[in-house]
Amino acid sequence: MGATSVRGRDRAALSTGSGLRALPVPLVVHAAGMTIDPIHTSGLPDSVAAGVRRAAEHGELLRLHRGSYVSRAEWADASAQERHRVLVRSFVDVQGPAAVVSHRSAVAMHGLPWVGGFGDRVVVTDPDRDRGQVKPRIQRVGGAGRSPDAVLIDGVLVGTLAETGADVALSDHPWRAVVVLDAVLRRGCSKADLRAALDARSSRNHRRARTLVDAADGAAESPGESITRWGGIVLGAPSPVLQHEFRHQGVFRDRVDLWYPEHGVVVEFDGRQKYAVTGRETLWDEKRREDRIRRHHEVRGVARVTWADALPAGQLPRLLSEAGLPLGRNWASAWRLAARRAL
């Protein structure tokens, strides 16, 4: 998915038609999965607008907010991320590009992975506001004069990958944030860019956000791997090698999610989707794969982790410990503290 870069100092040019036409780059960049176009009654002839409202009353259209509608059938088939993108577009179409779409709304627009729901409220950063403002359908984060660097995605001004990663690291649950940070690194954003975006903000959560950035790794291939690795960090476990390959007689290559070579421990994240398609055959193949891994003389333990295990208050401490991975001295209190904040 491509995007047109817009530096913070160029933000003012986007508020006028002449500014947009002057940019020497494509203005429309399409995001994967963006298939639903909102219908706005503003500017329509009265008879047409009345027809749109009647269609909503009859259940053919769904009202997003005042003056904006979508096809109910298309909405029902859309993913949570696609629905949130439509909400973002509907607000920007009506209110214009003065603010920059940010935080979890930017995550949705970039198509980044996210743990949990996006909610019904669009989040934007407004450089003209010193304080935030929360309304039923929109949350404005005060930029206090700072204009975030942004890209145009489907005509919507969205914070860059670095800006989005920094926003989430500073404000959201660490288990969600590490998933986003791993993904932006995998997309080509650097840790230096993330740290620069953090330094441009004033926040009391800087220390935690920097810890998250330091721990992020673009080699993670799924959200489940990301949260499992972060859970190990919270528990004081040593740093793993990601995507390590075990070779068997020059024929098989088995790649594992997390490998702790000093302790001979393999940690694999098991998502439900992994076995949903081919059933018993896939389960048998996975068993044979694990048997091959266990036969390696370096491997002394294997832990298999599910979503419920890896999330705060899950069974991750027990699984890692039983596999032979040492945890930090204060792992129990750290795990209890993590469980206090709902995901």
N, C-alpha and C positions, 0 to 999 in steps of 0.2 A: 504494500500500500504506500503510494507516494504522497508527498505533501509539499506545499509551497511554504518556504520559510519566511517569517515576518519578524524582524527584530522589534524590540519594544519601542525604539524611537520612531518606527514607521507606523505605530498604531493610529495616530491621528489621521493619516492618509486613508485609512480604511473606513472612516466614518462618512466619507463623501464619495459620490459616484466618480468624480474626476480622479480622486486618489486611486480608486480601484483600477480604472482604465489605464493609469499611468504605469502600473507595475508591469515590468517586462517578463512576466512568467505566466504560466497557465493559472487561471483563477478557479477552475473546478477540478477537484481531485476526488475520485470516488472511493469510498471505504467499502471493504468487503462486507456483504450482508446488508447493505443499506438499500432496501427494496421498497419501503413504504413511504409514500409522499403524503405529508399532512395537507389537509384542505383547509384554507383560511377563508372565512366569510368576509373579512375586511377587504373592501375594494370591489367586491362582486356586486352586480346589479341586485336590487332588492328581491326580485323574483327568484333569482338563482340562490341567493343566500337563504331565502325562506325554504326553498327546496332542500337545501343541505340540512337545515334544522328539522324538517319533516322526516328526512331519511334517518336522522339520529333518533327521533321519537319512535320510528317504526323498527329500530334495532339494526338497520343496515350500516349505520355509521356509529362510531364511538367518540364521544366528546372528550378531548384531552384537557382543555381548559377553555376559557371564554373565547369563542370565535375560531377554534381549531378542532378539526375532526379527522378521523382516519377510518378506513374500512374495518369493520368489526371482524370480518373473516380473516383479513391479512394480519390484524393484531393478534388474533387467537393463534395463528401459526408462527408468530415471530418469537425469537428467543428473548430472554430478559435483556441481553445486551442490545439487540436490535430495537426493542421497545424503548429503551432509554435513549438511544440515538435519535429516534423519532421525536421524543419529548424535547431533546436538545434542539433539534432542527425547528420544531414548531415555535419554540420561544425565540430563537434567533431570527426566524422569518418575520415574527411580529415586532420584536423589540429592537432589532438591528444589532450590528457587531461592536457596540461600544465597549463591552466587557469581554473577557477571555474565558472561554469554557475551561474549567479546571477540576482538579481533584478527581472524584470517582466518575464524574461526567466526562472528563478528558480520557480516563481509562476506557470508557465505553467507546468514545469516538475513535481512539487509536486501535481498538480491537484487542486490547491487552487482557490477559486472564485476570479474573477477580473471584475472590472467595465470598460467597453470599450474594445478596440482592443489591441492586443499584438504587432502589427506592424511586419514588415518584417526584423527587425534587431535583431540579437542574441546579448544578453548582457552577458559579462563575466567579472570577476574580475581577473586581472593579477598582482600577487604579485611582479613581476619584473619591473613593470612600476610605475613611480612616478606620471605621468600625464595620463589623459585619451586620447583615440583615437577613433574617429568616422569615420567609412567607410560605404558605402552604405548598406552592409549586416551584419556588425558586429560592436559592440561598446565595446571597452575595457576600463574598469574602472581601474584606477591606484590603486594598493593595497599598494604601497609605502613600500614594504617589509613585509606586513601583509598577512599571508596565512589564508584565512577563513576556519573554520571547514566545512566539506562537507560530503555528503553521495553519494553513487553510486546508480543511478536510471537508469535502463536499460543500464548499462555500462557507463553512463555519470556522470561526477563529478559535483555535484550540491551543492550549499550552503545549510546548514541545515535549518530547519524551523526558528530557532532563527536568523540566519544570513540573511535569506530572509526577515523576518519581519523587521529587523533593516535596511536593504538596502532600502526597500520600504518606511518605516517611515521617513527616512532621505531625500529621493530624489523624491518621487512621490506625487501626489495630495492627500491631507488629506482624501478626500472622498474615494479614492481608497485604501489608506493605512489602514484605520480603518477596511475595509472589510477583508483585508489580515490578519491583526493582530487578529481580532476576530477568524478567521479560524485557525490560528496556535495555539492559546490558546485552541480552541476546539479539536485540534489534540493532545494535551498533552504537548505542549511547555509551560513553565512557564514565568511569567513576569520577574522573576529574570534572566532567560536565555536571554530574550530580552534586559534587561538593561545591562547585561554583554557584549552582542554583540555590543550595542551602545557605551559602554565605551571603547571598543577596537578600535574605529574609531575616527578620528579627522574630525570634520565637524562643520560648522557654524549653522547647523540646529538642533543641539542637543536638544535645549529647546523645539522646536515644536515636535520633535520625542518623547521625554519623555512624553509630554502631551498626545500624541496619545497612547502610551503604557499604561499610567495610565488610560486612558479612555476605553481601549479595554476590551471586556468581552466575554469569550468563550461560554456564554449561548445564545448568538445571534444565531439564526437558519437560517438566510438568509442574503444575501447582502443588501436587502431592509431594513431589521430591523437595520442593522449596520449603514447605511447612515442616516436613520431617527433619530436614537439615537444621532449620531454625530452632525447632524444638530441642534438638541435641545441643545447640549452642546455649540455649537458655539453661539447660541442665548441666552445663559445664563439661560436656564431652569434648574430646579432641576434634580437630578439623579433619574432615574426610576428603578423599579424592573422589571426584564426580566422574561418572561414566567410565569407570575402569573396566578393561577387557581381560577376561581370563581365556587363555587358549588351551585347547585340549588336543594333543597329538596332531597338531597342524590341520585339523579338520573343522572343529567347532570353535566359535568365538562367542562367549557369553559376556555381555556387558551388564554391569550392575549399577544401580543408582548411586549408592554411597559405599565407599571402601575405606576402612580404617586399617592401614597396613601395619601400624605398630602393634595392634592388638588382634589382628587377623579376623576382623568382624566385617561382614557384609550386611548392609541394610537395604532392603527392597521395599518400595512403596507399592501396595496393591490397590489399584482403583477398581471399582466395580465394572467399569467398561471393559477392562482387560479380558474378562472371560465371558462377556455377554453374548458374543456372536457365535462362536463355534463350540461352546459348551464343554462336554467331556473331553473331546480331543485336545482342546487348548489346555485344560487342567492337567491332562496327562503329559503334554509337552512341557508344561511349566514344572511339573514334578521331576521329569528327567533332567531338565535344565538345572534345577536346584541340586539334584544328586551329583551332577558333573561339577558344579561349583564346590560343593562340600568335599569332594574327593581331592581337591587341590590341597597340597600340604600346607600352604600358607593360611588357609581358611580354618579358623577354629570355632566360628559361630556365625549363624545367619538369623537375622531378625526380619520378620515380615510385618509391615505396618499398614494399617488402614486409615481412612479419614478420621474415624472416631478415636483411634489411638493417638494420632499426631496432633489433634487439636488440643487446646488447653484443657486440663483436667482429664485427659485421656491416659491410656496405659503405656505411653511411650517410655517412661522411666523403667518400668518393669521389663519391657521387651528388650531394651538396650542392655540393661544390666544382666538379664538372663543369657544374652548372646555373648557376654564377656566384655562389654564396653564399660570402662570406668566413667563414673559421673563425678561432678564437682562436689566439694565438701558440703555446700549449701543447696544441693539440688532440690531437696524437698520443699524448702521455703520458697525457692525460686519458682517451682512449679505451682505451689499454692497461690503465689502472687500473680502469676500469669492467668490463673483460672478466675481471678476476681473480675476481670474485664470481659464482658460477654463479646463474642465475635459476631 
